[in-house]
Amino acid sequence: MYQFSYSEVLHDNCLDARERERQALDRCIELMQRAERSGPRSRDTIEAVHLTRQLWTFFIDDLGNTENSLPEKLRADLISIGVWTLKEVEAIRIGKSSNWRAVIDICTAVRDGLN
């Protein structure tokens, strides 16, 4: 029979969660890159906007939870990044911006920081 300490289980759960977050950001980045190539009125743009909004809304909600174990300053910084991302994606959606590159760069930096 295997026995694991509580801290080992928590550590594994955190690693699994980070991997899922990385995968979600990878998918989001992939869709944004396709949207950037396809143009503002494309199906790719609709999908990229939708997924990006869902993902960052989830991140912001999680980061705002007091039970989140990240340092408070990091959580606040990531929430600010998330709010900016949501605003930029909305500007893209309504045609006031086509700045996919900045959103892609931000998401890539956050994804790379999950290591």
DSSP file (Angstrom, degrees, kcal/mol; ACC not computed):
  #  RESIDUE AA STRUCTURE BP1 BP2  ACC     N-H-->O    O-->H-N    N-H-->O    O-->H-N    TCO  KAPPA ALPHA  PHI   PSI    X-CA   Y-CA   Z-CA
    1    1 A M              0   0    0      0, 0.0     2,-0.3     0, 0.0     0, 0.0   0.000 360.0 360.0 360.0 138.7    0.0    0.0    0.0
    2    2 A Y        -     0   0    0      2,-0.0     2,-0.4     0, 0.0     0, 0.0  -0.702 360.0-166.6 -91.5 140.9    1.2    3.5   -0.9
    3    3 A Q        -     0   0    0     -2,-0.3     2,-0.4     2,-0.0     0, 0.0  -0.995   4.4-173.0-127.8 130.4    1.2    6.2    1.6
    4    4 A F        -     0   0    0     -2,-0.4     2,-0.1     4,-0.0    -2,-0.0  -0.928  24.3-119.5-120.5 144.3    1.7    9.8    0.7
    5    5 A S     >  -     0   0    0     -2,-0.4     4,-2.0     1,-0.1     3,-0.2  -0.456  28.0-114.4 -76.3 157.3    2.1   12.8    3.0
    6    6 A Y  H  > S+     0   0    0      1,-0.2     4,-2.5     2,-0.2     5,-0.2   0.883 118.0  53.7 -57.3 -40.6   -0.4   15.6    2.8
    7    7 A S  H  > S+     0   0    0      1,-0.2     4,-2.5     2,-0.2    -1,-0.2   0.855 106.3  52.4 -66.9 -34.3    2.3   17.9    1.5
    8    8 A E  H  > S+     0   0    0     -3,-0.2     4,-2.5     2,-0.2    -1,-0.2   0.915 110.7  47.2 -66.0 -42.1    3.2   15.5   -1.3
    9    9 A V  H  X S+     0   0    0     -4,-2.0     4,-2.5     2,-0.2    -2,-0.2   0.923 113.4  48.0 -64.5 -44.7   -0.4   15.3   -2.5
   10   10 A L  H  X S+     0   0    0     -4,-2.5     4,-2.4     2,-0.2    -2,-0.2   0.911 111.3  51.0 -62.2 -42.3   -0.7   19.1   -2.3
   11   11 A H  H  X S+     0   0    0     -4,-2.5     4,-2.3     1,-0.2    -2,-0.2   0.930 111.3  47.5 -60.8 -46.3    2.5   19.5   -4.3
   12   12 A D  H  X S+     0   0    0     -4,-2.5     4,-2.5     1,-0.2    -1,-0.2   0.899 110.9  51.7 -62.5 -40.8    1.3   17.1   -6.9
   13   13 A N  H  X S+     0   0    0     -4,-2.5     4,-2.4     2,-0.2    -1,-0.2   0.896 109.9  49.4 -63.1 -39.8   -2.0   18.9   -7.2
   14   14 A C  H  X S+     0   0    0     -4,-2.4     4,-2.5     2,-0.2    -2,-0.2   0.905 111.2  49.0 -65.0 -41.8   -0.3   22.2   -7.6
   15   15 A L  H  X S+     0   0    0     -4,-2.3     4,-2.1     2,-0.2    -2,-0.2   0.908 112.0  48.8 -64.6 -41.2    2.0   20.8  -10.4
   16   16 A D  H  X S+     0   0    0     -4,-2.5     4,-2.2     2,-0.2    -2,-0.2   0.907 111.5  50.0 -63.4 -42.2   -1.1   19.3  -12.1
   17   17 A A  H  X S+     0   0    0     -4,-2.4     4,-2.4     2,-0.2    -2,-0.2   0.916 110.4  49.3 -63.8 -43.6   -2.9   22.6  -11.9
   18   18 A R  H  X S+     0   0    0     -4,-2.5     4,-2.7     1,-0.2    -1,-0.2   0.894 109.8  51.9 -63.1 -39.5    0.0   24.5  -13.3
   19   19 A E  H  X S+     0   0    0     -4,-2.1     4,-2.5     2,-0.2    -1,-0.2   0.910 110.2  48.3 -64.3 -41.2    0.3   22.0  -16.2
   20   20 A R  H  X S+     0   0    0     -4,-2.2     4,-2.4     2,-0.2    -2,-0.2   0.899 111.6  50.2 -64.7 -39.7   -3.4   22.5  -17.0
   21   21 A E  H  X S+     0   0    0     -4,-2.4     4,-2.5     2,-0.2    -2,-0.2   0.916 110.5  50.1 -63.7 -42.5   -3.0   26.3  -16.8
   22   22 A R  H  X S+     0   0    0     -4,-2.7     4,-2.6     1,-0.2    -2,-0.2   0.925 111.4  48.5 -59.9 -45.5    0.0   26.0  -19.2
   23   23 A Q  H  X S+     0   0    0     -4,-2.5     4,-2.3     2,-0.2    -2,-0.2   0.895 111.0  50.1 -63.5 -40.8   -2.0   23.8  -21.6
   24   24 A A  H  X S+     0   0    0     -4,-2.4     4,-2.4     2,-0.2    -1,-0.2   0.917 112.4  47.0 -64.1 -43.0   -4.9   26.3  -21.5
   25   25 A L  H  X S+     0   0    0     -4,-2.5     4,-2.9     2,-0.2     5,-0.2   0.886 109.2  54.8 -66.6 -38.0   -2.6   29.2  -22.2
   26   26 A D  H  X S+     0   0    0     -4,-2.6     4,-2.5     2,-0.2    -2,-0.2   0.936 110.9  45.5 -57.4 -46.8   -0.9   27.2  -25.0
   27   27 A R  H  X S+     0   0    0     -4,-2.3     4,-2.4     2,-0.2    -2,-0.2   0.909 113.0  50.2 -63.7 -43.0   -4.3   26.7  -26.6
   28   28 A C  H  X S+     0   0    0     -4,-2.4     4,-2.4     2,-0.2    -2,-0.2   0.925 111.6  47.7 -61.3 -46.5   -5.3   30.4  -26.1
   29   29 A I  H  X S+     0   0    0     -4,-2.9     4,-2.4     2,-0.2    -2,-0.2   0.908 110.3  52.7 -62.2 -43.7   -2.0   31.5  -27.7
   30   30 A E  H  X S+     0   0    0     -4,-2.5     4,-1.9    -5,-0.2    -1,-0.2   0.924 111.0  46.7 -58.6 -45.9   -2.5   29.1  -30.6
   31   31 A L  H  X S+     0   0    0     -4,-2.4     4,-2.5     1,-0.2    17,-0.3   0.892 111.4  51.3 -65.2 -39.8   -6.0   30.5  -31.3
   32   32 A M  H  X S+     0   0    0     -4,-2.4     4,-2.6     2,-0.2    -1,-0.2   0.888 108.1  51.9 -65.3 -38.2   -4.7   34.1  -31.0
   33   33 A Q  H  X S+     0   0    0     -4,-2.4     4,-1.6     2,-0.2    -1,-0.2   0.905 111.5  46.9 -64.4 -40.6   -2.0   33.5  -33.5
   34   34 A R  H  X S+     0   0    0     -4,-1.9     4,-2.4    -5,-0.2    -2,-0.2   0.911 112.0  50.9 -65.5 -41.6   -4.5   32.0  -36.0
   35   35 A A  H  X S+     0   0    0     -4,-2.5     4,-2.3     9,-0.3    -2,-0.2   0.895 105.9  55.4 -62.7 -40.3   -6.8   35.0  -35.4
   36   36 A E  H  < S+     0   0    0     -4,-2.6    -1,-0.2     1,-0.2    -2,-0.2   0.896 114.2  40.6 -59.5 -40.1   -4.0   37.4  -36.0
   37   37 A R  H  < S+     0   0    0     -4,-1.6    -2,-0.2     1,-0.2    -1,-0.2   0.845 116.2  50.0 -75.4 -34.8   -3.4   35.8  -39.4
   38   38 A S  H  < S-     0   0    0     -4,-2.4    -2,-0.2     1,-0.2     3,-0.2   0.750 107.6-121.0 -82.1 -25.2   -7.1   35.3  -40.3
   39   39 A G    ><  -     0   0    0     -4,-2.3     3,-1.3    -5,-0.2     6,-0.3  -0.265  31.2 -63.9 104.3 167.8   -8.2   38.9  -39.6
   40   40 A P  T 3  S+     0   0    0      0, 0.0    -1,-0.1     0, 0.0    55,-0.1   0.732 126.0  44.8 -68.4 -26.7  -10.7   40.7  -37.3
   41   41 A R  T 3  S+     0   0    0     -3,-0.2     2,-0.1     4,-0.1    -2,-0.1   0.192  90.0 116.6-102.9  16.9  -14.0   39.2  -38.7
   42   42 A S  S <> S-     0   0    0     -3,-1.3     4,-1.8    -7,-0.2     5,-0.1  -0.399  76.1-119.0 -87.0 161.1  -12.8   35.6  -38.9
   43   43 A R  H  > S+     0   0    0      1,-0.2     4,-2.5     2,-0.2     5,-0.2   0.855 116.1  60.0 -60.7 -36.6  -14.1   32.5  -37.0
   44   44 A D  H  > S+     0   0    0      1,-0.2     4,-2.6     2,-0.2    -9,-0.3   0.890 103.7  49.7 -60.2 -40.2  -10.6   32.2  -35.6
   45   45 A T  H  > S+     0   0    0     -6,-0.3     4,-2.8   -10,-0.2     5,-0.3   0.912 109.3  51.2 -66.3 -42.2  -10.9   35.7  -34.0
   46   46 A I  H  X S+     0   0    0     -4,-1.8     4,-2.3     1,-0.2    -2,-0.2   0.934 113.6  44.8 -59.6 -46.2  -14.3   34.8  -32.5
   47   47 A E  H  X S+     0   0    0     -4,-2.5     4,-2.7     2,-0.2     5,-0.3   0.911 113.7  49.5 -64.2 -43.3  -12.9   31.6  -30.9
   48   48 A A  H  X S+     0   0    0     -4,-2.6     4,-2.5   -17,-0.3     5,-0.2   0.916 112.3  47.2 -64.7 -43.6   -9.7   33.4  -29.7
   49   49 A V  H  X S+     0   0    0     -4,-2.8     4,-2.4     2,-0.2     5,-0.2   0.938 113.6  48.7 -62.1 -46.8  -11.7   36.2  -28.1
   50   50 A H  H  X S+     0   0    0     -4,-2.3     4,-2.3    -5,-0.3    -2,-0.2   0.947 115.4  41.9 -60.7 -51.0  -14.1   33.7  -26.4
   51   51 A L  H  X S+     0   0    0     -4,-2.7     4,-2.9     1,-0.2     5,-0.2   0.907 114.0  52.0 -65.8 -41.2  -11.4   31.5  -25.0
   52   52 A T  H  X S+     0   0    0     -4,-2.5     4,-2.5    -5,-0.3     5,-0.3   0.917 111.2  47.5 -62.4 -42.7   -9.2   34.3  -23.9
   53   53 A R  H  X S+     0   0    0     -4,-2.4     4,-2.1    -5,-0.2     5,-0.2   0.926 113.8  47.4 -63.9 -44.3  -12.0   36.0  -22.0
   54   54 A Q  H  X S+     0   0    0     -4,-2.3     4,-2.1    -5,-0.2    -2,-0.2   0.939 114.1  47.1 -61.3 -46.7  -13.0   32.7  -20.4
   55   55 A L  H  X S+     0   0    0     -4,-2.9     4,-2.6     1,-0.2    -2,-0.2   0.933 115.1  43.2 -64.4 -48.5   -9.5   31.9  -19.3
   56   56 A W  H  X S+     0   0    0     -4,-2.5     4,-2.7    -5,-0.2    -1,-0.2   0.828 111.4  54.9 -71.6 -30.0   -8.6   35.3  -17.9
   57   57 A T  H  X S+     0   0    0     -4,-2.1     4,-2.3    -5,-0.3    -1,-0.2   0.919 110.5  47.0 -64.8 -42.1  -11.9   35.6  -16.1
   58   58 A F  H  X S+     0   0    0     -4,-2.1     4,-2.6    -5,-0.2    -2,-0.2   0.941 112.8  49.0 -61.4 -48.2  -11.2   32.2  -14.5
   59   59 A F  H  X S+     0   0    0     -4,-2.6     4,-3.1     1,-0.2     5,-0.2   0.929 111.5  48.8 -58.5 -46.8   -7.6   33.4  -13.6
   60   60 A I  H  X S+     0   0    0     -4,-2.7     4,-1.9     1,-0.2    -1,-0.2   0.915 111.8  49.0 -61.5 -44.1   -8.9   36.7  -12.1
   61   61 A D  H  X S+     0   0    0     -4,-2.3     4,-0.5     2,-0.2    -1,-0.2   0.929 114.6  45.2 -60.6 -44.8  -11.5   34.9  -10.0
   62   62 A D  H >< S+     0   0    0     -4,-2.6     3,-1.0     1,-0.2     6,-0.2   0.911 112.5  50.3 -66.4 -42.5   -9.0   32.4   -8.7
   63   63 A L  H 3< S+     0   0    0     -4,-3.1    -1,-0.2     1,-0.2    -2,-0.2   0.803 107.0  55.9 -66.5 -28.4   -6.4   35.1   -8.0
   64   64 A G  H 3< S+     0   0    0     -4,-1.9     2,-0.4    -5,-0.2    -1,-0.2   0.597  84.0 103.3 -79.1 -10.9   -8.9   37.1   -6.1
   65   65 A N  S X< S-     0   0    0     -3,-1.0     3,-2.0    -4,-0.5    -3,-0.0  -0.583  71.1-141.4 -74.8 128.3   -9.7   34.2   -3.8
   66   66 A T  T 3  S+     0   0    0     -2,-0.4    -1,-0.1     1,-0.3    -4,-0.0   0.698 100.0  64.2 -64.6 -18.1   -8.0   34.7   -0.4
   67   67 A E  T 3  S+     0   0    0     -5,-0.1    -1,-0.3     2,-0.0     2,-0.2   0.544  73.4 113.8 -83.0  -6.3   -7.3   30.9   -0.3
   68   68 A N    <   -     0   0    0     -3,-2.0     7,-0.1    -6,-0.2    -5,-0.0  -0.491  62.9-147.0 -64.4 131.5   -5.0   31.3   -3.3
   69   69 A S        +     0   0    0     -2,-0.2    -1,-0.1     2,-0.0     3,-0.1   0.475  61.1 109.2 -87.2  -2.0   -1.5   30.5   -2.1
   70   70 A L  S    S-     0   0    0      1,-0.1     5,-0.0     2,-0.1    -2,-0.0  -0.380  85.3 -87.2 -68.8 153.5    0.5   32.9   -4.3
   71   71 A P     >  -     0   0    0      0, 0.0     4,-2.5     0, 0.0     5,-0.2  -0.309  37.5-118.6 -59.5 145.2    2.0   36.0   -2.7
   72   72 A E  H  > S+     0   0    0      1,-0.2     4,-2.5     2,-0.2     5,-0.2   0.870 111.9  52.0 -56.4 -42.6   -0.5   38.9   -2.5
   73   73 A K  H  > S+     0   0    0      2,-0.2     4,-2.4     1,-0.2    -1,-0.2   0.913 110.9  47.5 -62.6 -43.8    1.7   41.2   -4.7
   74   74 A L  H  > S+     0   0    0      2,-0.2     4,-2.7     1,-0.2     5,-0.2   0.911 111.4  51.1 -63.8 -42.9    2.0   38.6   -7.4
   75   75 A R  H  X S+     0   0    0     -4,-2.5     4,-2.4     1,-0.2    -2,-0.2   0.929 111.0  48.3 -59.5 -45.4   -1.7   38.0   -7.3
   76   76 A A  H  X S+     0   0    0     -4,-2.5     4,-2.2     2,-0.2    -2,-0.2   0.906 111.7  49.6 -62.9 -42.3   -2.4   41.7   -7.6
   77   77 A D  H  X S+     0   0    0     -4,-2.4     4,-2.2     1,-0.2    -1,-0.2   0.916 112.0  47.8 -63.1 -43.0    0.0   42.0  -10.6
   78   78 A L  H  X S+     0   0    0     -4,-2.7     4,-2.5     2,-0.2    -2,-0.2   0.867 109.3  53.2 -67.6 -36.0   -1.5   39.1  -12.4
   79   79 A I  H  X S+     0   0    0     -4,-2.4     4,-2.6    -5,-0.2    -1,-0.2   0.922 108.9  50.4 -62.8 -42.9   -5.0   40.5  -11.8
   80   80 A S  H  X S+     0   0    0     -4,-2.2     4,-2.3     2,-0.2    -2,-0.2   0.908 110.7  48.7 -60.8 -42.5   -3.9   43.7  -13.4
   81   81 A I  H  X S+     0   0    0     -4,-2.2     4,-2.6     1,-0.2    -1,-0.2   0.914 111.5  50.7 -61.8 -43.0   -2.5   41.8  -16.3
   82   82 A G  H  X S+     0   0    0     -4,-2.5     4,-2.6     2,-0.2    -2,-0.2   0.901 109.2  49.5 -63.3 -42.1   -5.8   40.0  -16.6
   83   83 A V  H  X S+     0   0    0     -4,-2.6     4,-2.3     2,-0.2    -1,-0.2   0.927 112.3  48.4 -63.6 -44.7   -7.9   43.1  -16.5
   84   84 A W  H  X S+     0   0    0     -4,-2.3     4,-2.7     2,-0.2    -2,-0.2   0.927 111.4  50.8 -59.8 -44.6   -5.7   44.7  -19.2
   85   85 A T  H  X S+     0   0    0     -4,-2.6     4,-2.7     1,-0.2     5,-0.2   0.919 109.7  49.5 -60.9 -44.8   -5.9   41.5  -21.3
   86   86 A L  H  X S+     0   0    0     -4,-2.6     4,-2.0     1,-0.2    -1,-0.2   0.908 112.4  48.1 -61.7 -41.5   -9.7   41.5  -21.0
   87   87 A K  H  X S+     0   0    0     -4,-2.3     4,-2.2     2,-0.2    -2,-0.2   0.914 113.1  47.7 -64.8 -42.7   -9.9   45.1  -22.1
   88   88 A E  H  X S+     0   0    0     -4,-2.7     4,-2.1     2,-0.2    -2,-0.2   0.902 111.4  49.8 -67.2 -40.6   -7.6   44.6  -25.0
   89   89 A V  H  X S+     0   0    0     -4,-2.7     4,-2.5     2,-0.2    -1,-0.2   0.878 110.1  51.4 -65.9 -36.9   -9.5   41.5  -26.2
   90   90 A E  H  X S+     0   0    0     -4,-2.0     4,-2.2    -5,-0.2     6,-0.2   0.901 108.2  51.9 -65.7 -39.9  -12.8   43.5  -26.0
   91   91 A A  H  <>S+     0   0    0     -4,-2.2     5,-2.3     1,-0.2     6,-1.3   0.888 110.9  48.1 -62.8 -38.3  -11.2   46.2  -28.1
   92   92 A I  H ><5S+     0   0    0     -4,-2.1     3,-1.1     4,-0.2    -2,-0.2   0.924 109.5  53.6 -64.7 -44.7  -10.2   43.6  -30.6
   93   93 A R  H 3<5S+     0   0    0     -4,-2.5    -2,-0.2     1,-0.3    -1,-0.2   0.887 112.4  42.3 -59.4 -41.5  -13.7   42.1  -30.6
   94   94 A I  T 3<5S-     0   0    0     -4,-2.2    -1,-0.3    -5,-0.1    -2,-0.2   0.415 117.9-109.3 -90.8   3.6  -15.4   45.5  -31.3
   95   95 A G  T < 5S+     0   0    0     -3,-1.1    -3,-0.2    -4,-0.4    -2,-0.1   0.599  87.5 115.3  86.0  11.8  -12.9   46.5  -33.9
   96   96 A K  S   <S+     0   0    0     -5,-2.3     2,-0.3    -6,-0.2    -4,-0.2   0.559  82.0  22.9 -88.4  -8.4  -11.1   49.2  -32.0
   97   97 A S        -     0   0    0     -6,-1.3    -2,-0.2    -7,-0.1    -1,-0.1  -0.981  44.1-170.4-150.1 157.2   -7.8   47.3  -31.9
   98   98 A S        +     0   0    0     -2,-0.3     2,-1.9    -3,-0.1     3,-0.4  -0.067  45.2 135.4-133.5  30.1   -6.0   44.6  -33.8
   99   99 A N     >  +     0   0    0      1,-0.2     4,-1.3   -11,-0.2     3,-0.4  -0.291   9.5 140.9 -83.2  53.2   -3.2   44.3  -31.2
  100  100 A W  H  >  +     0   0    0     -2,-1.9     4,-3.2     1,-0.2     5,-0.2   0.872  64.9  66.4 -60.1 -35.8   -3.1   40.5  -31.0
  101  101 A R  H  > S+     0   0    0     -3,-0.4     4,-2.6     1,-0.2    -1,-0.2   0.892 100.6  47.3 -58.0 -42.7    0.7   40.6  -30.7
  102  102 A A  H  > S+     0   0    0     -3,-0.4     4,-2.3     2,-0.2    -1,-0.2   0.911 114.1  47.1 -65.4 -41.3    0.6   42.3  -27.3
  103  103 A V  H  X S+     0   0    0     -4,-1.3     4,-2.6     2,-0.2     5,-0.2   0.913 112.8  49.6 -66.8 -41.9   -1.9   39.9  -25.9
  104  104 A I  H  X S+     0   0    0     -4,-3.2     4,-2.5     1,-0.2    -2,-0.2   0.928 111.1  49.7 -60.7 -45.1    0.0   36.9  -27.3
  105  105 A D  H  X S+     0   0    0     -4,-2.6     4,-2.3    -5,-0.2    -2,-0.2   0.907 111.8  48.0 -62.6 -42.1    3.2   38.3  -25.7
  106  106 A I  H  X S+     0   0    0     -4,-2.3     4,-2.4     2,-0.2     5,-0.2   0.946 113.5  46.4 -62.9 -48.9    1.5   38.7  -22.3
  107  107 A C  H  X S+     0   0    0     -4,-2.6     4,-2.7     1,-0.2    -2,-0.2   0.879 112.1  51.8 -63.3 -37.0    0.0   35.3  -22.4
  108  108 A T  H  X S+     0   0    0     -4,-2.5     4,-2.7    -5,-0.2    -1,-0.2   0.916 109.9  48.8 -65.1 -42.9    3.3   33.8  -23.5
  109  109 A A  H  X S+     0   0    0     -4,-2.3     4,-1.5     2,-0.2    -2,-0.2   0.906 113.1  47.1 -64.3 -41.2    5.1   35.5  -20.6
  110  110 A V  H  X S+     0   0    0     -4,-2.4     4,-0.5     2,-0.2    -2,-0.2   0.938 113.2  49.0 -65.3 -45.7    2.6   34.3  -18.1
  111  111 A R  H >< S+     0   0    0     -4,-2.7     3,-1.5     1,-0.2    -2,-0.2   0.932 111.0  49.4 -58.3 -46.1    2.7   30.8  -19.5
  112  112 A D  H >< S+     0   0    0     -4,-2.7     3,-1.0     1,-0.3    -1,-0.2   0.794 104.7  60.3 -65.8 -27.7    6.5   30.7  -19.3
  113  113 A G  H 3< S+     0   0    0     -4,-1.5    -1,-0.3     1,-0.2    -2,-0.2   0.588  87.1  75.7 -74.6 -10.7    6.4   32.0  -15.7
  114  114 A L  T <<        0   0    0     -3,-1.5    -1,-0.2    -4,-0.5    -2,-0.2   0.549 360.0 360.0 -77.8  -6.3    4.4   28.9  -14.7
  115  115 A N    <         0   0    0     -3,-1.0    -1,-0.2    -4,-0.2    -2,-0.1   0.488 360.0 360.0 -68.1 360.0    7.6   26.7  -14.8
